[in-house]
Amino acid sequence: MMREAFGGLPAGVRQACAELLLRIEDFPPDEVLDDLGIEDPYELTGLYDGVSLTERSVMTQAERPDTVWLYRRPILEEWIDRGDVELDRLVSHVLVHEIAHHLGWSDDDIRTVDDWTE
């Protein structure tokens, strides 16, 4: 579903994410939850780890590849709890919002690709 959601994004977005890694894990690691001050692992459905494109300079030296993480079990739990959204739509929504962090997008920019308010 994540690959399909990514493939459905506009070509310019996919091109801007050419170096971005997309990963899926069941849950976020404890260290990530601790760093974010989150106690319940079900509260975090996705995470962008990196330096946004708008914050980079030619001098930026990456320590590791920029990565979008989707957390499968929290996404499934949200899907079950909501009961009003298709699972593929929820996966797409989480992915778009994490990619938005990579791109440095505003909320208005995000809504042009994924208007979650509809």
Phi and psi restraints in degrees (range 20) as a CNS / XPLOR table:
assign (resid 1 and name C) (resid 2 and name N)
       (resid 2 and name CA) (resid 2 and name C) 1.0 -65.1 20.0 2
assign (resid 2 and name N) (resid 2 and name CA)
       (resid 2 and name C) (resid 3 and name N) 1.0 -43.9 20.0 2
assign (resid 2 and name C) (resid 3 and name N)
       (resid 3 and name CA) (resid 3 and name C) 1.0 -62.4 20.0 2
assign (resid 3 and name N) (resid 3 and name CA)
       (resid 3 and name C) (resid 4 and name N) 1.0 -40.9 20.0 2
assign (resid 3 and name C) (resid 4 and name N)
       (resid 4 and name CA) (resid 4 and name C) 1.0 -64.8 20.0 2
assign (resid 4 and name N) (resid 4 and name CA)
       (resid 4 and name C) (resid 5 and name N) 1.0 -42.4 20.0 2
assign (resid 4 and name C) (resid 5 and name N)
       (resid 5 and name CA) (resid 5 and name C) 1.0 -63.0 20.0 2
assign (resid 5 and name N) (resid 5 and name CA)
       (resid 5 and name C) (resid 6 and name N) 1.0 -42.9 20.0 2
assign (resid 5 and name C) (resid 6 and name N)
       (resid 6 and name CA) (resid 6 and name C) 1.0 -63.7 20.0 2
assign (resid 6 and name N) (resid 6 and name CA)
       (resid 6 and name C) (resid 7 and name N) 1.0 -43.1 20.0 2
assign (resid 6 and name C) (resid 7 and name N)
       (resid 7 and name CA) (resid 7 and name C) 1.0 -63.1 20.0 2
assign (resid 7 and name N) (resid 7 and name CA)
       (resid 7 and name C) (resid 8 and name N) 1.0 -24.0 20.0 2
assign (resid 7 and name C) (resid 8 and name N)
       (resid 8 and name CA) (resid 8 and name C) 1.0 -84.3 20.0 2
assign (resid 8 and name N) (resid 8 and name CA)
       (resid 8 and name C) (resid 9 and name N) 1.0 -5.6 20.0 2
assign (resid 8 and name C) (resid 9 and name N)
       (resid 9 and name CA) (resid 9 and name C) 1.0 -75.4 20.0 2
assign (resid 9 and name N) (resid 9 and name CA)
       (resid 9 and name C) (resid 10 and name N) 1.0 156.1 20.0 2
assign (resid 9 and name C) (resid 10 and name N)
       (resid 10 and name CA) (resid 10 and name C) 1.0 -57.1 20.0 2
assign (resid 10 and name N) (resid 10 and name CA)
       (resid 10 and name C) (resid 11 and name N) 1.0 148.1 20.0 2
assign (resid 10 and name C) (resid 11 and name N)
       (resid 11 and name CA) (resid 11 and name C) 1.0 -55.0 20.0 2
assign (resid 11 and name N) (resid 11 and name CA)
       (resid 11 and name C) (resid 12 and name N) 1.0 -39.3 20.0 2
assign (resid 11 and name C) (resid 12 and name N)
       (resid 12 and name CA) (resid 12 and name C) 1.0 -63.6 20.0 2
assign (resid 12 and name N) (resid 12 and name CA)
       (resid 12 and name C) (resid 13 and name N) 1.0 -35.8 20.0 2
assign (resid 12 and name C) (resid 13 and name N)
       (resid 13 and name CA) (resid 13 and name C) 1.0 -68.7 20.0 2
assign (resid 13 and name N) (resid 13 and name CA)
       (resid 13 and name C) (resid 14 and name N) 1.0 -47.0 20.0 2
assign (resid 13 and name C) (resid 14 and name N)
       (resid 14 and name CA) (resid 14 and name C) 1.0 -59.6 20.0 2
assign (resid 14 and name N) (resid 14 and name CA)
       (resid 14 and name C) (resid 15 and name N) 1.0 -39.9 20.0 2
assign (resid 14 and name C) (resid 15 and name N)
       (resid 15 and name CA) (resid 15 and name C) 1.0 -65.3 20.0 2
assign (resid 15 and name N) (resid 15 and name CA)
       (resid 15 and name C) (resid 16 and name N) 1.0 -40.3 20.0 2
assign (resid 15 and name C) (resid 16 and name N)
       (resid 16 and name CA) (resid 16 and name C) 1.0 -66.8 20.0 2
assign (resid 16 and name N) (resid 16 and name CA)
       (resid 16 and name C) (resid 17 and name N) 1.0 -19.2 20.0 2
assign (resid 16 and name C) (resid 17 and name N)
       (resid 17 and name CA) (resid 17 and name C) 1.0 -103.2 20.0 2
assign (resid 17 and name N) (resid 17 and name CA)
       (resid 17 and name C) (resid 18 and name N) 1.0 17.3 20.0 2
assign (resid 17 and name C) (resid 18 and name N)
       (resid 18 and name CA) (resid 18 and name C) 1.0 -57.2 20.0 2
assign (resid 18 and name N) (resid 18 and name CA)
       (resid 18 and name C) (resid 19 and name N) 1.0 -33.5 20.0 2
assign (resid 18 and name C) (resid 19 and name N)
       (resid 19 and name CA) (resid 19 and name C) 1.0 -97.6 20.0 2
assign (resid 19 and name N) (resid 19 and name CA)
       (resid 19 and name C) (resid 20 and name N) 1.0 2.3 20.0 2
assign (resid 19 and name C) (resid 20 and name N)
       (resid 20 and name CA) (resid 20 and name C) 1.0 -83.3 20.0 2
assign (resid 20 and name N) (resid 20 and name CA)
       (resid 20 and name C) (resid 21 and name N) 1.0 129.0 20.0 2
assign (resid 20 and name C) (resid 21 and name N)
       (resid 21 and name CA) (resid 21 and name C) 1.0 -85.7 20.0 2
assign (resid 21 and name N) (resid 21 and name CA)
       (resid 21 and name C) (resid 22 and name N) 1.0 140.7 20.0 2
assign (resid 21 and name C) (resid 22 and name N)
       (resid 22 and name CA) (resid 22 and name C) 1.0 -115.1 20.0 2
assign (resid 22 and name N) (resid 22 and name CA)
       (resid 22 and name C) (resid 23 and name N) 1.0 123.3 20.0 2
assign (resid 22 and name C) (resid 23 and name N)
       (resid 23 and name CA) (resid 23 and name C) 1.0 -131.1 20.0 2
assign (resid 23 and name N) (resid 23 and name CA)
       (resid 23 and name C) (resid 24 and name N) 1.0 151.4 20.0 2
assign (resid 23 and name C) (resid 24 and name N)
       (resid 24 and name CA) (resid 24 and name C) 1.0 -126.1 20.0 2
assign (resid 24 and name N) (resid 24 and name CA)
       (resid 24 and name C) (resid 25 and name N) 1.0 132.6 20.0 2
assign (resid 24 and name C) (resid 25 and name N)
       (resid 25 and name CA) (resid 25 and name C) 1.0 -133.4 20.0 2
assign (resid 25 and name N) (resid 25 and name CA)
       (resid 25 and name C) (resid 26 and name N) 1.0 158.4 20.0 2
assign (resid 25 and name C) (resid 26 and name N)
       (resid 26 and name CA) (resid 26 and name C) 1.0 -63.9 20.0 2
assign (resid 26 and name N) (resid 26 and name CA)
       (resid 26 and name C) (resid 27 and name N) 1.0 -48.4 20.0 2
assign (resid 26 and name C) (resid 27 and name N)
       (resid 27 and name CA) (resid 27 and name C) 1.0 -139.3 20.0 2
assign (resid 27 and name N) (resid 27 and name CA)
       (resid 27 and name C) (resid 28 and name N) 1.0 157.1 20.0 2
assign (resid 27 and name C) (resid 28 and name N)
       (resid 28 and name CA) (resid 28 and name C) 1.0 -69.0 20.0 2
assign (resid 28 and name N) (resid 28 and name CA)
       (resid 28 and name C) (resid 29 and name N) 1.0 148.3 20.0 2
assign (resid 28 and name C) (resid 29 and name N)
       (resid 29 and name CA) (resid 29 and name C) 1.0 -64.4 20.0 2
assign (resid 29 and name N) (resid 29 and name CA)
       (resid 29 and name C) (resid 30 and name N) 1.0 153.0 20.0 2
assign (resid 29 and name C) (resid 30 and name N)
       (resid 30 and name CA) (resid 30 and name C) 1.0 -56.1 20.0 2
assign (resid 30 and name N) (resid 30 and name CA)
       (resid 30 and name C) (resid 31 and name N) 1.0 -37.1 20.0 2
assign (resid 30 and name C) (resid 31 and name N)
       (resid 31 and name CA) (resid 31 and name C) 1.0 -63.0 20.0 2
assign (resid 31 and name N) (resid 31 and name CA)
       (resid 31 and name C) (resid 32 and name N) 1.0 -38.9 20.0 2
assign (resid 31 and name C) (resid 32 and name N)
       (resid 32 and name CA) (resid 32 and name C) 1.0 -66.2 20.0 2
assign (resid 32 and name N) (resid 32 and name CA)
       (resid 32 and name C) (resid 33 and name N) 1.0 -45.8 20.0 2
assign (resid 32 and name C) (resid 33 and name N)
       (resid 33 and name CA) (resid 33 and name C) 1.0 -60.9 20.0 2
assign (resid 33 and name N) (resid 33 and name CA)
       (resid 33 and name C) (resid 34 and name N) 1.0 -43.5 20.0 2
assign (resid 33 and name C) (resid 34 and name N)
       (resid 34 and name CA) (resid 34 and name C) 1.0 -61.8 20.0 2
assign (resid 34 and name N) (resid 34 and name CA)
       (resid 34 and name C) (resid 35 and name N) 1.0 -45.5 20.0 2
assign (resid 34 and name C) (resid 35 and name N)
       (resid 35 and name CA) (resid 35 and name C) 1.0 -60.2 20.0 2
assign (resid 35 and name N) (resid 35 and name CA)
       (resid 35 and name C) (resid 36 and name N) 1.0 -34.9 20.0 2
assign (resid 35 and name C) (resid 36 and name N)
       (resid 36 and name CA) (resid 36 and name C) 1.0 -90.6 20.0 2
assign (resid 36 and name N) (resid 36 and name CA)
       (resid 36 and name C) (resid 37 and name N) 1.0 -4.8 20.0 2
assign (resid 36 and name C) (resid 37 and name N)
       (resid 37 and name CA) (resid 37 and name C) 1.0 70.3 20.0 2
assign (resid 37 and name N) (resid 37 and name CA)
       (resid 37 and name C) (resid 38 and name N) 1.0 31.5 20.0 2
assign (resid 37 and name C) (resid 38 and name N)
       (resid 38 and name CA) (resid 38 and name C) 1.0 -105.5 20.0 2
assign (resid 38 and name N) (resid 38 and name CA)
       (resid 38 and name C) (resid 39 and name N) 1.0 125.2 20.0 2
assign (resid 38 and name C) (resid 39 and name N)
       (resid 39 and name CA) (resid 39 and name C) 1.0 -89.7 20.0 2
assign (resid 39 and name N) (resid 39 and name CA)
       (resid 39 and name C) (resid 40 and name N) 1.0 -36.9 20.0 2
assign (resid 39 and name C) (resid 40 and name N)
       (resid 40 and name CA) (resid 40 and name C) 1.0 -95.9 20.0 2
assign (resid 40 and name N) (resid 40 and name CA)
       (resid 40 and name C) (resid 41 and name N) 1.0 114.4 20.0 2
assign (resid 40 and name C) (resid 41 and name N)
       (resid 41 and name CA) (resid 41 and name C) 1.0 -62.5 20.0 2
assign (resid 41 and name N) (resid 41 and name CA)
       (resid 41 and name C) (resid 42 and name N) 1.0 -17.1 20.0 2
assign (resid 41 and name C) (resid 42 and name N)
       (resid 42 and name CA) (resid 42 and name C) 1.0 -77.3 20.0 2
assign (resid 42 and name N) (resid 42 and name CA)
       (resid 42 and name C) (resid 43 and name N) 1.0 -8.5 20.0 2
assign (resid 42 and name C) (resid 43 and name N)
       (resid 43 and name CA) (resid 43 and name C) 1.0 -82.1 20.0 2
assign (resid 43 and name N) (resid 43 and name CA)
       (resid 43 and name C) (resid 44 and name N) 1.0 -12.8 20.0 2
assign (resid 43 and name C) (resid 44 and name N)
       (resid 44 and name CA) (resid 44 and name C) 1.0 -114.0 20.0 2
assign (resid 44 and name N) (resid 44 and name CA)
       (resid 44 and name C) (resid 45 and name N) 1.0 109.9 20.0 2
assign (resid 44 and name C) (resid 45 and name N)
       (resid 45 and name CA) (resid 45 and name C) 1.0 -94.4 20.0 2
assign (resid 45 and name N) (resid 45 and name CA)
       (resid 45 and name C) (resid 46 and name N) 1.0 -22.6 20.0 2
assign (resid 45 and name C) (resid 46 and name N)
       (resid 46 and name CA) (resid 46 and name C) 1.0 -160.3 20.0 2
assign (resid 46 and name N) (resid 46 and name CA)
       (resid 46 and name C) (resid 47 and name N) 1.0 163.4 20.0 2
assign (resid 46 and name C) (resid 47 and name N)
       (resid 47 and name CA) (resid 47 and name C) 1.0 -155.0 20.0 2
assign (resid 47 and name N) (resid 47 and name CA)
       (resid 47 and name C) (resid 48 and name N) 1.0 138.7 20.0 2
assign (resid 47 and name C) (resid 48 and name N)
       (resid 48 and name CA) (resid 48 and name C) 1.0 -102.0 20.0 2
assign (resid 48 and name N) (resid 48 and name CA)
       (resid 48 and name C) (resid 49 and name N) 1.0 127.0 20.0 2
assign (resid 48 and name C) (resid 49 and name N)
       (resid 49 and name CA) (resid 49 and name C) 1.0 -117.8 20.0 2
assign (resid 49 and name N) (resid 49 and name CA)
       (resid 49 and name C) (resid 50 and name N) 1.0 105.7 20.0 2
assign (resid 49 and name C) (resid 50 and name N)
       (resid 50 and name CA) (resid 50 and name C) 1.0 162.9 20.0 2
assign (resid 50 and name N) (resid 50 and name CA)
       (resid 50 and name C) (resid 51 and name N) 1.0 -168.4 20.0 2
assign (resid 50 and name C) (resid 51 and name N)
       (resid 51 and name CA) (resid 51 and name C) 1.0 -110.9 20.0 2
assign (resid 51 and name N) (resid 51 and name CA)
       (resid 51 and name C) (resid 52 and name N) 1.0 122.1 20.0 2
assign (resid 51 and name C) (resid 52 and name N)
       (resid 52 and name CA) (resid 52 and name C) 1.0 -60.6 20.0 2
assign (resid 52 and name N) (resid 52 and name CA)
       (resid 52 and name C) (resid 53 and name N) 1.0 153.0 20.0 2
assign (resid 52 and name C) (resid 53 and name N)
       (resid 53 and name CA) (resid 53 and name C) 1.0 -59.4 20.0 2
assign (resid 53 and name N) (resid 53 and name CA)
       (resid 53 and name C) (resid 54 and name N) 1.0 -30.7 20.0 2
assign (resid 53 and name C) (resid 54 and name N)
       (resid 54 and name CA) (resid 54 and name C) 1.0 -77.0 20.0 2
assign (resid 54 and name N) (resid 54 and name CA)
       (resid 54 and name C) (resid 55 and name N) 1.0 -13.4 20.0 2
assign (resid 54 and name C) (resid 55 and name N)
       (resid 55 and name CA) (resid 55 and name C) 1.0 -102.3 20.0 2
assign (resid 55 and name N) (resid 55 and name CA)
       (resid 55 and name C) (resid 56 and name N) 1.0 -1.8 20.0 2
assign (resid 55 and name C) (resid 56 and name N)
       (resid 56 and name CA) (resid 56 and name C) 1.0 -87.8 20.0 2
assign (resid 56 and name N) (resid 56 and name CA)
       (resid 56 and name C) (resid 57 and name N) 1.0 156.8 20.0 2
assign (resid 56 and name C) (resid 57 and name N)
       (resid 57 and name CA) (resid 57 and name C) 1.0 -132.5 20.0 2
assign (resid 57 and name N) (resid 57 and name CA)
       (resid 57 and name C) (resid 58 and name N) 1.0 174.8 20.0 2
assign (resid 57 and name C) (resid 58 and name N)
       (resid 58 and name CA) (resid 58 and name C) 1.0 -65.6 20.0 2
assign (resid 58 and name N) (resid 58 and name CA)
       (resid 58 and name C) (resid 59 and name N) 1.0 -16.7 20.0 2
assign (resid 58 and name C) (resid 59 and name N)
       (resid 59 and name CA) (resid 59 and name C) 1.0 -89.2 20.0 2
assign (resid 59 and name N) (resid 59 and name CA)
       (resid 59 and name C) (resid 60 and name N) 1.0 -7.7 20.0 2
assign (resid 59 and name C) (resid 60 and name N)
       (resid 60 and name CA) (resid 60 and name C) 1.0 -65.8 20.0 2
assign (resid 60 and name N) (resid 60 and name CA)
       (resid 60 and name C) (resid 61 and name N) 1.0 123.6 20.0 2
assign (resid 60 and name C) (resid 61 and name N)
       (resid 61 and name CA) (resid 61 and name C) 1.0 -112.6 20.0 2
assign (resid 61 and name N) (resid 61 and name CA)
       (resid 61 and name C) (resid 62 and name N) 1.0 110.9 20.0 2
assign (resid 61 and name C) (resid 62 and name N)
       (resid 62 and name CA) (resid 62 and name C) 1.0 -72.1 20.0 2
assign (resid 62 and name N) (resid 62 and name CA)
       (resid 62 and name C) (resid 63 and name N) 1.0 135.0 20.0 2
assign (resid 62 and name C) (resid 63 and name N)
       (resid 63 and name CA) (resid 63 and name C) 1.0 -81.8 20.0 2
assign (resid 63 and name N) (resid 63 and name CA)
       (resid 63 and name C) (resid 64 and name N) 1.0 -28.3 20.0 2
assign (resid 63 and name C) (resid 64 and name N)
       (resid 64 and name CA) (resid 64 and name C) 1.0 -154.8 20.0 2
assign (resid 64 and name N) (resid 64 and name CA)
       (resid 64 and name C) (resid 65 and name N) 1.0 163.2 20.0 2
assign (resid 64 and name C) (resid 65 and name N)
       (resid 65 and name CA) (resid 65 and name C) 1.0 -65.1 20.0 2
assign (resid 65 and name N) (resid 65 and name CA)
       (resid 65 and name C) (resid 66 and name N) 1.0 144.6 20.0 2
assign (resid 65 and name C) (resid 66 and name N)
       (resid 66 and name CA) (resid 66 and name C) 1.0 -64.2 20.0 2
assign (resid 66 and name N) (resid 66 and name CA)
       (resid 66 and name C) (resid 67 and name N) 1.0 138.4 20.0 2
assign (resid 66 and name C) (resid 67 and name N)
       (resid 67 and name CA) (resid 67 and name C) 1.0 -139.2 20.0 2
assign (resid 67 and name N) (resid 67 and name CA)
       (resid 67 and name C) (resid 68 and name N) 1.0 138.0 20.0 2
assign (resid 67 and name C) (resid 68 and name N)
       (resid 68 and name CA) (resid 68 and name C) 1.0 -103.8 20.0 2
assign (resid 68 and name N) (resid 68 and name CA)
       (resid 68 and name C) (resid 69 and name N) 1.0 126.8 20.0 2
assign (resid 68 and name C) (resid 69 and name N)
       (resid 69 and name CA) (resid 69 and name C) 1.0 -108.6 20.0 2
assign (resid 69 and name N) (resid 69 and name CA)
       (resid 69 and name C) (resid 70 and name N) 1.0 130.0 20.0 2
assign (resid 69 and name C) (resid 70 and name N)
       (resid 70 and name CA) (resid 70 and name C) 1.0 -110.4 20.0 2
assign (resid 70 and name N) (resid 70 and name CA)
       (resid 70 and name C) (resid 71 and name N) 1.0 134.7 20.0 2
assign (resid 70 and name C) (resid 71 and name N)
       (resid 71 and name CA) (resid 71 and name C) 1.0 -106.1 20.0 2
assign (resid 71 and name N) (resid 71 and name CA)
       (resid 71 and name C) (resid 72 and name N) 1.0 108.5 20.0 2
assign (resid 71 and name C) (resid 72 and name N)
       (resid 72 and name CA) (resid 72 and name C) 1.0 -57.9 20.0 2
assign (resid 72 and name N) (resid 72 and name CA)
       (resid 72 and name C) (resid 73 and name N) 1.0 -52.2 20.0 2
assign (resid 72 and name C) (resid 73 and name N)
       (resid 73 and name CA) (resid 73 and name C) 1.0 -65.0 20.0 2
assign (resid 73 and name N) (resid 73 and name CA)
       (resid 73 and name C) (resid 74 and name N) 1.0 -43.7 20.0 2
assign (resid 73 and name C) (resid 74 and name N)
       (resid 74 and name CA) (resid 74 and name C) 1.0 -63.1 20.0 2
assign (resid 74 and name N) (resid 74 and name CA)
       (resid 74 and name C) (resid 75 and name N) 1.0 -35.8 20.0 2
assign (resid 74 and name C) (resid 75 and name N)
       (resid 75 and name CA) (resid 75 and name C) 1.0 -65.0 20.0 2
assign (resid 75 and name N) (resid 75 and name CA)
       (resid 75 and name C) (resid 76 and name N) 1.0 -45.0 20.0 2
assign (resid 75 and name C) (resid 76 and name N)
       (resid 76 and name CA) (resid 76 and name C) 1.0 -62.1 20.0 2
assign (resid 76 and name N) (resid 76 and name CA)
       (resid 76 and name C) (resid 77 and name N) 1.0 -40.2 20.0 2
assign (resid 76 and name C) (resid 77 and name N)
       (resid 77 and name CA) (resid 77 and name C) 1.0 -64.6 20.0 2
assign (resid 77 and name N) (resid 77 and name CA)
       (resid 77 and name C) (resid 78 and name N) 1.0 -42.2 20.0 2
assign (resid 77 and name C) (resid 78 and name N)
       (resid 78 and name CA) (resid 78 and name C) 1.0 -63.8 20.0 2
assign (resid 78 and name N) (resid 78 and name CA)
       (resid 78 and name C) (resid 79 and name N) 1.0 -41.3 20.0 2
assign (resid 78 and name C) (resid 79 and name N)
       (resid 79 and name CA) (resid 79 and name C) 1.0 -59.7 20.0 2
assign (resid 79 and name N) (resid 79 and name CA)
       (resid 79 and name C) (resid 80 and name N) 1.0 -44.9 20.0 2
assign (resid 79 and name C) (resid 80 and name N)
       (resid 80 and name CA) (resid 80 and name C) 1.0 -65.0 20.0 2
assign (resid 80 and name N) (resid 80 and name CA)
       (resid 80 and name C) (resid 81 and name N) 1.0 -47.2 20.0 2
assign (resid 80 and name C) (resid 81 and name N)
       (resid 81 and name CA) (resid 81 and name C) 1.0 -62.3 20.0 2
assign (resid 81 and name N) (resid 81 and name CA)
       (resid 81 and name C) (resid 82 and name N) 1.0 -41.1 20.0 2
assign (resid 81 and name C) (resid 82 and name N)
       (resid 82 and name CA) (resid 82 and name C) 1.0 -70.8 20.0 2
assign (resid 82 and name N) (resid 82 and name CA)
       (resid 82 and name C) (resid 83 and name N) 1.0 -51.3 20.0 2
assign (resid 82 and name C) (resid 83 and name N)
       (resid 83 and name CA) (resid 83 and name C) 1.0 66.5 20.0 2
assign (resid 83 and name N) (resid 83 and name CA)
       (resid 83 and name C) (resid 84 and name N) 1.0 6.9 20.0 2
assign (resid 83 and name C) (resid 84 and name N)
       (resid 84 and name CA) (resid 84 and name C) 1.0 -124.6 20.0 2
assign (resid 84 and name N) (resid 84 and name CA)
       (resid 84 and name C) (resid 85 and name N) 1.0 16.0 20.0 2
assign (resid 84 and name C) (resid 85 and name N)
       (resid 85 and name CA) (resid 85 and name C) 1.0 -143.7 20.0 2
assign (resid 85 and name N) (resid 85 and name CA)
       (resid 85 and name C) (resid 86 and name N) 1.0 143.5 20.0 2
assign (resid 85 and name C) (resid 86 and name N)
       (resid 86 and name CA) (resid 86 and name C) 1.0 -71.5 20.0 2
assign (resid 86 and name N) (resid 86 and name CA)
       (resid 86 and name C) (resid 87 and name N) 1.0 146.9 20.0 2
assign (resid 86 and name C) (resid 87 and name N)
       (resid 87 and name CA) (resid 87 and name C) 1.0 -60.5 20.0 2
assign (resid 87 and name N) (resid 87 and name CA)
       (resid 87 and name C) (resid 88 and name N) 1.0 -42.4 20.0 2
assign (resid 87 and name C) (resid 88 and name N)
       (resid 88 and name CA) (resid 88 and name C) 1.0 -63.9 20.0 2
assign (resid 88 and name N) (resid 88 and name CA)
       (resid 88 and name C) (resid 89 and name N) 1.0 -33.8 20.0 2
assign (resid 88 and name C) (resid 89 and name N)
       (resid 89 and name CA) (resid 89 and name C) 1.0 -67.3 20.0 2
assign (resid 89 and name N) (resid 89 and name CA)
       (resid 89 and name C) (resid 90 and name N) 1.0 -39.6 20.0 2
assign (resid 89 and name C) (resid 90 and name N)
       (resid 90 and name CA) (resid 90 and name C) 1.0 -67.0 20.0 2
assign (resid 90 and name N) (resid 90 and name CA)
       (resid 90 and name C) (resid 91 and name N) 1.0 -43.1 20.0 2
assign (resid 90 and name C) (resid 91 and name N)
       (resid 91 and name CA) (resid 91 and name C) 1.0 -59.8 20.0 2
assign (resid 91 and name N) (resid 91 and name CA)
       (resid 91 and name C) (resid 92 and name N) 1.0 -44.7 20.0 2
assign (resid 91 and name C) (resid 92 and name N)
       (resid 92 and name CA) (resid 92 and name C) 1.0 -61.4 20.0 2
assign (resid 92 and name N) (resid 92 and name CA)
       (resid 92 and name C) (resid 93 and name N) 1.0 -43.4 20.0 2
assign (resid 92 and name C) (resid 93 and name N)
       (resid 93 and name CA) (resid 93 and name C) 1.0 -59.8 20.0 2
assign (resid 93 and name N) (resid 93 and name CA)
       (resid 93 and name C) (resid 94 and name N) 1.0 -48.2 20.0 2
assign (resid 93 and name C) (resid 94 and name N)
       (resid 94 and name CA) (resid 94 and name C) 1.0 -62.8 20.0 2
assign (resid 94 and name N) (resid 94 and name CA)
       (resid 94 and name C) (resid 95 and name N) 1.0 -44.9 20.0 2
assign (resid 94 and name C) (resid 95 and name N)
       (resid 95 and name CA) (resid 95 and name C) 1.0 -59.9 20.0 2
assign (resid 95 and name N) (resid 95 and name CA)
       (resid 95 and name C) (resid 96 and name N) 1.0 -48.0 20.0 2
assign (resid 95 and name C) (resid 96 and name N)
       (resid 96 and name CA) (resid 96 and name C) 1.0 -60.0 20.0 2
assign (resid 96 and name N) (resid 96 and name CA)
       (resid 96 and name C) (resid 97 and name N) 1.0 -42.9 20.0 2
assign (resid 96 and name C) (resid 97 and name N)
       (resid 97 and name CA) (resid 97 and name C) 1.0 -67.4 20.0 2
assign (resid 97 and name N) (resid 97 and name CA)
       (resid 97 and name C) (resid 98 and name N) 1.0 -34.2 20.0 2
assign (resid 97 and name C) (resid 98 and name N)
       (resid 98 and name CA) (resid 98 and name C) 1.0 -73.3 20.0 2
assign (resid 98 and name N) (resid 98 and name CA)
       (resid 98 and name C) (resid 99 and name N) 1.0 -39.5 20.0 2
assign (resid 98 and name C) (resid 99 and name N)
       (resid 99 and name CA) (resid 99 and name C) 1.0 -62.7 20.0 2
assign (resid 99 and name N) (resid 99 and name CA)
       (resid 99 and name C) (resid 100 and name N) 1.0 -36.5 20.0 2
assign (resid 99 and name C) (resid 100 and name N)
       (resid 100 and name CA) (resid 100 and name C) 1.0 -58.2 20.0 2
assign (resid 100 and name N) (resid 100 and name CA)
       (resid 100 and name C) (resid 101 and name N) 1.0 -37.0 20.0 2
assign (resid 100 and name C) (resid 101 and name N)
       (resid 101 and name CA) (resid 101 and name C) 1.0 -62.2 20.0 2
assign (resid 101 and name N) (resid 101 and name CA)
       (resid 101 and name C) (resid 102 and name N) 1.0 -40.8 20.0 2
assign (resid 101 and name C) (resid 102 and name N)
       (resid 102 and name CA) (resid 102 and name C) 1.0 -62.0 20.0 2
assign (resid 102 and name N) (resid 102 and name CA)
       (resid 102 and name C) (resid 103 and name N) 1.0 -41.2 20.0 2
assign (resid 102 and name C) (resid 103 and name N)
       (resid 103 and name CA) (resid 103 and name C) 1.0 -83.0 20.0 2
assign (resid 103 and name N) (resid 103 and name CA)
       (resid 103 and name C) (resid 104 and name N) 1.0 -14.0 20.0 2
assign (resid 103 and name C) (resid 104 and name N)
       (resid 104 and name CA) (resid 104 and name C) 1.0 74.8 20.0 2
assign (resid 104 and name N) (resid 104 and name CA)
       (resid 104 and name C) (resid 105 and name N) 1.0 30.1 20.0 2
assign (resid 104 and name C) (resid 105 and name N)
       (resid 105 and name CA) (resid 105 and name C) 1.0 -75.4 20.0 2
assign (resid 105 and name N) (resid 105 and name CA)
       (resid 105 and name C) (resid 106 and name N) 1.0 153.1 20.0 2
assign (resid 105 and name C) (resid 106 and name N)
       (resid 106 and name CA) (resid 106 and name C) 1.0 -85.6 20.0 2
assign (resid 106 and name N) (resid 106 and name CA)
       (resid 106 and name C) (resid 107 and name N) 1.0 171.5 20.0 2
assign (resid 106 and name C) (resid 107 and name N)
       (resid 107 and name CA) (resid 107 and name C) 1.0 -61.6 20.0 2
assign (resid 107 and name N) (resid 107 and name CA)
       (resid 107 and name C) (resid 108 and name N) 1.0 -36.8 20.0 2
assign (resid 107 and name C) (resid 108 and name N)
       (resid 108 and name CA) (resid 108 and name C) 1.0 -63.6 20.0 2
assign (resid 108 and name N) (resid 108 and name CA)
       (resid 108 and name C) (resid 109 and name N) 1.0 -40.5 20.0 2
assign (resid 108 and name C) (resid 109 and name N)
       (resid 109 and name CA) (resid 109 and name C) 1.0 -60.7 20.0 2
assign (resid 109 and name N) (resid 109 and name CA)
       (resid 109 and name C) (resid 110 and name N) 1.0 -42.8 20.0 2
assign (resid 109 and name C) (resid 110 and name N)
       (resid 110 and name CA) (resid 110 and name C) 1.0 -61.4 20.0 2
assign (resid 110 and name N) (resid 110 and name CA)
       (resid 110 and name C) (resid 111 and name N) 1.0 -44.2 20.0 2
assign (resid 110 and name C) (resid 111 and name N)
       (resid 111 and name CA) (resid 111 and name C) 1.0 -63.5 20.0 2
assign (resid 111 and name N) (resid 111 and name CA)
       (resid 111 and name C) (resid 112 and name N) 1.0 -23.2 20.0 2
assign (resid 111 and name C) (resid 112 and name N)
       (resid 112 and name CA) (resid 112 and name C) 1.0 -68.6 20.0 2
assign (resid 112 and name N) (resid 112 and name CA)
       (resid 112 and name C) (resid 113 and name N) 1.0 -23.4 20.0 2
assign (resid 112 and name C) (resid 113 and name N)
       (resid 113 and name CA) (resid 113 and name C) 1.0 -102.4 20.0 2
assign (resid 113 and name N) (resid 113 and name CA)
       (resid 113 and name C) (resid 114 and name N) 1.0 -36.9 20.0 2
assign (resid 113 and name C) (resid 114 and name N)
       (resid 114 and name CA) (resid 114 and name C) 1.0 -144.2 20.0 2
assign (resid 114 and name N) (resid 114 and name CA)
       (resid 114 and name C) (resid 115 and name N) 1.0 89.7 20.0 2
assign (resid 114 and name C) (resid 115 and name N)
       (resid 115 and name CA) (resid 115 and name C) 1.0 -85.1 20.0 2
assign (resid 115 and name N) (resid 115 and name CA)
       (resid 115 and name C) (resid 116 and name N) 1.0 92.0 20.0 2
assign (resid 115 and name C) (resid 116 and name N)
       (resid 116 and name CA) (resid 116 and name C) 1.0 -72.6 20.0 2
assign (resid 116 and name N) (resid 116 and name CA)
       (resid 116 and name C) (resid 117 and name N) 1.0 -11.5 20.0 2
assign (resid 116 and name C) (resid 117 and name N)
       (resid 117 and name CA) (resid 117 and name C) 1.0 -80.0 20.0 2
assign (resid 117 and name N) (resid 117 and name CA)
       (resid 117 and name C) (resid 118 and name N) 1.0 -12.4 20.0 2
